[in-house]
Amino acid sequence: MINIKKLIILLIIVDLSLVALSLYHGNHWLISSQSAFFASLLVTLASFLGYKKMVEKKIEIGDIPKEDRDELDILDDTHDLYGEELDLKEVIKEERAKIGGLKNSAVNLGKSASGAVSIFRLVAYLALFLSFLYLNRHGMLNVMGYLTGLAVVPLTAIASAFFRKE
């Protein structure tokens, strides 16, 4: 898992480079990119908090079983590679039975909707929308700056996950 402190430091560094880049492009680029950056950061944090609450609630009610292996076993074998041997055909049949069909898909969608439509995410997307409208109405919107600021947080998170050391 990505260390949150390292990700925040990386985001600060990338944001400072975004500010430095805006010295070349001008004030409207700076304002657009920074408002999009912070709105994107809010959306990302809100998504994380919404899904975290959903998972904690599912663990609490027992929908997601707790790990039954001890701490040392988890550290030594994080992916349970040395667990019991299973027949691949049986595993595939069991997983297909779990998937079910359209009815099970609708049930799963209903169960995960609380994380997708949490109040945190709605407020964050509202902030993103209002920042865009404000900049556009007052003639300060630089579309390339806004799109650049919007893309920084997800691209930085993906890059840090891709280049992390195991």
Summary of the structure (lengths in Angstrom):
residues: 166
radius of gyration: 21.4
end to end distance: 8.9
largest distance: 64.3
contacts: 414
relative contact order: 0.20
helix: 78%
strand: 0%
